[in-house]
Amino acid sequence: MNHTAAQPKYTSSPVRSLAALSRSLGLSVAELQRIGDAASSLYRDAKPIIKVDGSIRRTFDAFPVLKNIHRRLQTQFFQRVVFPDYLTGSLKGRDARRNAALHTGAAIVVTEDIKNFFPSTDAKVVYSIWANFFRFAPEVARLLTALTVKDGALPQGAITSSYLANLAFWDREWRLYENLRDKGISYSRYVDDVTFSSKEKLSNERIGCCIAGVYGLMAAKGLKAKRSKHEIRRGNGRMLTTKLMVNTRPALMTRERQNIRAAVHQLEVLSRWNSTDSVSFKSEFSRVSGRVGRLSQLHPMEGAALRARLATLRAGLYANQQLGRQLSQFAGVTLDCVI
């Protein structure tokens, strides 16, 4: 079968033995096996993600001994994969804005969410990626599976997990993409968010067939859709994907833009009544700066005005820090004189 641009492609040679894997990763076979045997215990809890519905998504951070291996897997293998354009999440140079751009100007947008994607992507799926997509030897695929799963599933937050998540449907997703494309329907996946859209109106029957194809893709890997996230939006109203409006161009929702402007104003108020040198102010400043940065990407003029206001606050913060240092130095000199 000939390779098409819709298929992810590994551009290097397969690893045919544990000895070759050892050379690629710079660790002995015995050391890799020892770490692989203990891998599930080599993670700590990272900052949890609070989802829109209030539930908590657990994330993990690998300990250095395992994280170093993950970094080598990233450079040696994952960065040698060409990912198709319809995969838009957790890949360099791709983001929610790019995902939304694939669906702007549509007459209908349908979004689906993969339920518990990371903890439901099991070792069998991961092994298939190493053994059948990368075409590594079975013993190599088994060891790499041990090194990249935790308790038999993908640990969200690990360096390797986002790449493996993008490859979870490597053998089927491209067929769905091409099938929809040939019908004039755009498809994309932003990690666990699936979107398809059409610039032409679709009958309920055609929509149902497309949804069945998406659900079939998930079911083939033992995954399910989160039915509460299922949405069908039409061009006579607000259309969203990955929390961005796509009616005419990728844009933040009006309410979110209002909230970001309010957050900047609140910072300005706080700066008048509280020390801008406090840890809590710095933390809030950093958080709001990130939100303004996101807005600036999609609404440059509005973002520029907010960034200017933040720059004024930052200048005040710097001035306070300088004044604090000068007062500290002055107090030291005074004390020396007294002594």
N, C-alpha and C positions, 0 to 999 in steps of 0.2 A: 504494500500500500504506500502510495506517495504521500509525503508530508505536505500539509497545507499550512498557510499562515495562521489559521485558526487554532492549530495545535501548539501547545508548549513544546519546546525543543531543547534537549541537552546537547551542548555543542562540543563536549569533550569526550574522551574515551572512557568506556565503562571500567570500573575497578573490578578486576577478576579474582583477587585473592586478598586475604587478610594482610599478607606481607605488603602488597601494593597500597592498601589502605593505611598501614602503618607509616609508609614513606610519605604519603600525601598529608597525613595529619601530624607527623613529627613525633609520634609516641609509639612505644613498643606495643606489639599485639597484646602482651600480657597486661600492660597498663590500661589499654583500651577496654579489654575484657573486664578487668577489675572495676573500672569506673562504670562500665555498662551494667554490671551486676548490681551496683549500688545506686544507679542513676535516679531511681524514684525518690530516694531519700536525700538527694543533693539539690533540693530546692527549698526556698523559704517563701513565705507569703509576701507578695508585693502589695502596693496600694490597691485596694479593691475598687472596682468601677461601679458606681451607682447608676443603674439604668433608669430610663424615663418612667417606668412603671413602679419604681421604688425598690425593686429587687437588686441584689448585689451580685456582681460577676466577679468571681475569684480569679486573681492573677498571680503569677509566680515569677520569681527571679532565681536563676540557677546560681549555685555557689561557684566561685572562680574556677575550680578544677574542671567543672563541667561546662561552664560558660566559655572557657578558652577553647574547648573542643567545638562548641557550637559556632564560635567565630571562625574557626578553621573550616568547618563545614560550609559556612556562608561563602568564604572566599574561594575555596577549592571546588565547590560543586554548585551551590545555588546561584552564585553570580555568573555562572556559565550556562544558565538557563535563559532562553528567550521566551518571555511570557507574552501571549497574545494581547491585543489592545483591549479586549472586553474584560480582562482582569485588571481592576483599578485600585485595589486596596492594599496597603502595607508593602508597596513596591516603590522603589526610588523613582521620583519624578511623576508619580501618580497619586491622586488624592480624590476627595469627594467632589471637588469642582470638576475634575476631568471626567469622573463618572457621570455627573449631572449633564455635562456638555454633550454626552452621547444621546441624550433624550430631549434636548431642548426643541421647542416648536412642535411637540407631538400632539396628536389629537386625543391620545389615550395613553396613560402610564399605569402599569400594574407592578406592584412591589410585593415581594415575599421575603420572609426572614427565616433562616435556617435555625431551628430550635436547638439551643445548647450546642452550638457548632463545635467548639473546641473539645469539651469533655465528651462529646458523642462521636468524635472522629477517633476510632480505636486503632489499636496496634496492627490489625489486619489491613486497614486502609493504608497506614504508614508503610508497612512492609511492601505492599503492592507498589507504592511509589518508588522505593529504593530498588526493588527487584525488577519491576516491569517498565517503569518510566526511565529510570537511570540505567537499567539493564546491568546492575551490579550482581556479582555472584551471590548465591543464596546465603552463604555464611557471612558475607559482607553486609547484605541487606538485614539479616537478623541482628547483627551487632549494632548497626546504625539505627535500627528501630528501637533497640534497648536504650540507646544514647539520646533519643529524641522524643520518647514518650515518658509520661509519669503515671504510674499506676494504670498502665494500659491505654492511655489516651493522650491527646495533645495538650500540653500545659500552656495555657494562654499567657503570653508575656515572654516566653523563651524566644531567643533570637531565631531559632530554626522553625518555630511553629507557624509563623505567618507565611513562610515559603511553602511549607507542607500543606497549609490550609489552601493556598492558591492552586496547589497541584492535586488536591483531593479528588477532583473529577477529571483528571488529565485524560482519561481514555474515553470519556463520554461527552463532556461539556462542549467540545468543539463541534461535535455532530449536531447538538441542539442549537448552538450558535448559527451554524451554516444553514440548518433547516429553517430557522426563523428568518435569517437574513434573506434567503431566497424567496420568502413570502413578504418581504418589505418590512420586517419587524426587527427592531434593534434590541440587542440583549447585552447585559453587563452584570458582573458580580463584584461587589465591593466587600470582600471577605465573606460575611454571612448574610449580606443584603443582596438579593437578586432583583433585577429590574428588567422588564421588557416594555417596549413602547412602539407606537406606530403613528406616523403622520397622517394616516388614513383611518377613518372610523372602522372599528372591527365589530362584527356581529358577536352576540353572546356565545354562539357556538364556537367561533374561532378563538375567542378569549379562553373558553373552557379547554380547548385543545392545547393551547399554549401553556396554560396552568398545569394541565396534566403532564405535559412534557417536563416542566420544571420539577414537579413533585416526583416524577419517575426518576429524574436525575438524582434527587436526594435519596430516594428509597434504595437505589442501586448501591449506595454506600452505607445503608443502615441509618439514614438520617430522615428527619421529618421537618415539615414546615411548621412555623409557629402561627397557627391560624389567626390568632388575635392581631397579628401584624399584617395580615393580608389586606391590601387596599387596591381599589380600582378607581383611578381619577381621570376625569375627562376634561377636555379643553375649555369647557364653559365655566370651569372653576379653578381653584388653586391646585396645581399639580406638583407633587413632591417626589424626590428620591434622595436617599441619604441626607435627609433634613434640609435639602435645598430645593427652592422653587425652580422649575424648568419650563415654565410657560413660554418665555421668550429667550431667556438666557439664565445661566446659573445665578441664583440670588438667594440671600438669606431671607427668611420670613420677616415681615414687618415687625412683629412682636419681638423677635430676637434683636433686631437692629435697635429698637426702642430700649430694650433692656441693657444693651451695651452702652448706649449713650447715657442712660441713667447711672450705670456703674461708674463711668468716668466722672460724672457730676458728683456722685457720692464720694469718690476719692478726693475731689477738690474740696468738698465740705469737710471731710476728715482732716485734710491737711491744715485747715484753718484752726481747728480746735484741738488737734492732737499732734504729738511729735511725729514728724515724718521719718524720724530715725528709728522708730520702733520696729521690732521684728514683725508684728502683726500688719503694720502698714506696708512694709516691704513685700510681705507675702501677698497681700491683696493687690498691690501695685503690679506684681509679676503676673498674677492671675488675670487681671483686667487687660494688661498689655497683650497677653495671648489672645484674648477675645477680640481686641481691636485689630490685631494682626490678621485674624481670620476674616473680619469684616473688610479690611483693606484689600484683601485679595479679590473680593467680589464687588466691592463698592469703593473704588480708589479715591474719589473726591471726598466722600463722607469719611473714609478712613483717614485721609490726610489731615483733616481738621481735628479729629480726635487724637491723632498721633502728636500734633502740635501742642495740644493741651497736656498730654502726658509728658511731652518734652519739658514743658514749663514746670510740671511737678517734679520731674527728675532733676532739673537744675536746682530746685529748692532743696531736694533731698541731699544732693551733693554739697550744696552750700552749708547745710546743717552739719554734715559730717566733717567738713573742713573746720567749721567753727568749733565743733566739739574737740577736734584734735588740738586746735590752738589754745582752747581753754584748759585742756589737760596739760599741755606743755607749760602754760603760764602758771598753773597751780603747782607744778613740780618746781619751777624756778622760785616761786614765792616761798615754798616750804624750805628749799635749800637756804634761802636768805635768812629765814627765821632761825633755822638751826645754827 
